[in-house]
């Protein structure tokens, strides 16, 4: 009864306030500035050798990051990042995992995507409780993708093994589509992306297979191609070699020794384009495919003239920045990218015009093992916060996210005492190890950062306004856990009074 009276009274008061013009200014659009969030209960040690990563929603816990590889024994071959740390996903059946993908097969939760793992044990699908083999085993699987080859039946699963391109037929069998010869198939994880080169034009999308392809032959029509670049295109019937010509540098070959380390499709404002990173000679670079000119254009300047500055991961994150609300993120395997930029870093973001360092990774070493680096972009948690994950050497996992509020250091979607507790537990930590807690930007986590956690700014527009009260009450009425403002569990009138006290206290 009391709750109903309080709720009705506050809603009437706020409605009158809004009608007489005491309303908040429109909330400023939220953009993502990823910060390193390692100390928020996410351990960086003991994971083993993660070679691949992806984001997947299991229909129960919301979207989470998954890594696969040769992990620590208690993890098995795939692990998921939970609020309490890393947990194994099935144990003992996969072998070493080289490919981990969320594929739109209609078999996942609610008829959505499923999680697939390609490994030394073949291809497996996660049912929610166990891994099931997609048999018969096609052999070692280095890449898996959903692709419509135009041969009827719509999109189907394609895998790249150490010597073949295979398609899963509607009858549930593996059909060999082509033969591939790699420079070193056991050492390099193959990069496979789907890209439509002419966009809305008449040509269908093609499958691009990268990283050390010496030759490729279709099973049906013959016609072996030997790409100088180590990259081939498959249109569903035939292979085509990609040019290795490079704009503005006639003496440069791309990539040097056919080592393409990463590939992604990114829209820089001029339409989607294929981007790759690899060893070029005489220096390393990230390049964009210029379709009209049939050549590669450098994306910014050369990364470095050292072999240690190659980007081993390229992912696209919807961070509300860049020409179409997303940026291309590049992660190095060692050293720093773009040493000529200040600050340089092991993680950089491209907005179509320039590169900028991802805060918190500027000095953090991310090493690789056997040229493998797993990188993923997606949304995480109930608040669906945009985030990045890097999985590399035996003890290194970097995690960055875009908090809904700058002071939301524990990524639960709201600023409150729980965030101050996390800051307090990491007092004195330098921002190069945890930029997420350095709210005032003085390069160290301290008491001043605790004071910047503004509980009353519920909608994160920079200051407490009447809009925050409306947003809080809407969340409270909807049963949103973010409205548990007194942190005792459950939603009661006490949460409303706790929030109003914080709101009247204002922000520093």
PyMOL commands that set and color helices and strands:
alter all, ss='L'
color gray80, all
select helices_A, chain A and resi 2-19+109-111+256-258+307-309+417-425+435-437+447-451+466-477+481-483+493-505
alter helices_A, ss='H'
color red, helices_A
select strands_A, chain A and resi 35-36+48-57+63-71+78-82+85-88+97-103+114-119+122-126+131-133+141-147+156-161+164-168+174-182+191-195+206-210+213-218+232-234+239-241+253-254+260-267+272-278+280-281+285-290+295-298+311-317+327-332+347-350+355-357+374-380+385-391+397-401
alter strands_A, ss='S'
color yellow, strands_A
deselect
rebuild
show_as cartoon
